[in-house]
């Protein structure tokens, strides 16, 4: 999952933990969405500058699930593109749990 960018001036490496943080923070910026902590299902496949993301969410009870999932997809793709320059081919979201708090 580590992202390595080779340029004329050298190599830039973005660690796995950093990529995960970007995805989690982007996903959780959506109201009512939280990345599942217990199993923290989060996967990034990187091929060059293209990436595919999979994550599991807990969504607040009462939220419209497809709307929250779409917003998470958009936020995650935008963050990875903006911060890392990655082309996001897909963000697969699974709603695993409702938070009834």
C-alpha positions as CSV (number, residue, x, y, z in Angstrom):
1,X,0.0,0.0,0.0
2,X,3.0,2.3,0.3
3,X,3.0,5.0,-2.4
4,X,6.3,5.8,-4.1
5,X,6.7,8.6,-6.6
6,X,9.9,8.8,-8.5
7,X,10.8,12.2,-10.0
8,X,13.9,13.8,-11.4
9,X,14.9,15.2,-8.0
10,X,14.5,11.9,-6.1
11,X,11.9,9.7,-4.6
12,X,8.9,10.6,-2.5
13,X,7.5,7.8,-0.3
14,X,4.1,8.1,1.4
15,X,3.8,5.4,4.2
16,X,0.9,3.1,4.6
17,X,-0.2,4.8,7.9
18,X,-0.3,8.1,6.2
19,X,-2.4,6.9,3.3
20,X,-4.8,5.3,5.8
21,X,-5.0,8.5,7.8
22,X,-5.9,10.5,4.6
23,X,-8.7,8.0,3.8
24,X,-10.1,7.9,7.4
25,X,-10.1,11.6,7.8
26,X,-11.7,12.2,4.5
27,X,-14.4,9.6,5.1
28,X,-15.1,10.8,8.6
29,X,-15.4,14.4,7.4
30,X,-18.8,13.3,6.1
31,X,-21.5,13.9,8.7
32,X,-22.7,10.6,10.1
33,X,-19.9,8.4,8.8
34,X,-17.2,6.7,10.8
35,X,-14.6,4.1,9.6
36,X,-15.1,0.9,11.6
37,X,-12.4,0.7,14.3
38,X,-12.9,-2.8,15.6
39,X,-11.8,-4.5,12.4
40,X,-10.7,-1.4,10.5
41,X,-11.3,-2.8,7.1
42,X,-9.4,-0.5,4.9
43,X,-7.6,-1.5,1.8
44,X,-5.7,0.5,-0.9
45,X,-4.4,-1.0,-4.0
46,X,-1.9,1.2,-5.8
47,X,-0.7,0.7,-9.4
48,X,1.5,3.5,-10.4
49,X,-0.6,6.6,-9.8
50,X,-3.9,4.8,-9.9
51,X,-5.6,3.5,-6.8
52,X,-8.6,1.5,-5.7
53,X,-9.9,1.9,-2.1
54,X,-12.2,-0.4,0.0
55,X,-13.5,0.6,3.4
56,X,-16.2,-0.4,5.9
57,X,-18.3,2.3,7.6
58,X,-20.5,2.7,10.6
59,X,-23.2,5.2,9.8
60,X,-25.4,7.2,12.2
61,X,-28.9,5.9,12.5
62,X,-31.4,8.0,10.6
63,X,-28.9,9.0,7.8
64,X,-29.7,8.1,4.2
65,X,-27.2,5.3,3.6
66,X,-26.6,5.7,-0.1
67,X,-26.2,9.5,0.3
68,X,-23.6,9.0,3.1
69,X,-21.7,6.4,1.1
70,X,-21.6,8.5,-2.1
71,X,-20.4,11.5,0.0
72,X,-17.6,9.3,1.5
73,X,-16.6,8.1,-2.0
74,X,-16.3,11.7,-3.2
75,X,-14.4,12.9,-0.2
76,X,-11.9,10.0,-0.2
77,X,-11.3,10.3,-4.0
78,X,-10.8,14.1,-3.8
79,X,-8.4,13.9,-0.8
80,X,-6.2,11.3,-2.4
81,X,-6.1,13.2,-5.6
82,X,-5.4,16.6,-3.9
83,X,-2.9,15.4,-1.3
84,X,-1.1,12.6,-3.2
85,X,-1.8,13.2,-6.8
86,X,-3.4,9.8,-7.2
87,X,-6.0,8.9,-9.7
88,X,-8.7,7.1,-7.8
89,X,-10.4,4.5,-10.0
90,X,-12.9,3.4,-7.4
91,X,-13.9,3.8,-3.8
92,X,-15.9,0.7,-2.6
93,X,-17.9,1.4,0.6
94,X,-19.6,-1.2,2.7
95,X,-22.0,0.0,5.4
96,X,-21.4,-2.6,8.1
97,X,-23.1,-1.1,11.1
98,X,-25.6,1.6,12.3
99,X,-24.7,3.8,15.2
100,X,-27.8,4.3,17.2
101,X,-26.3,6.9,19.6
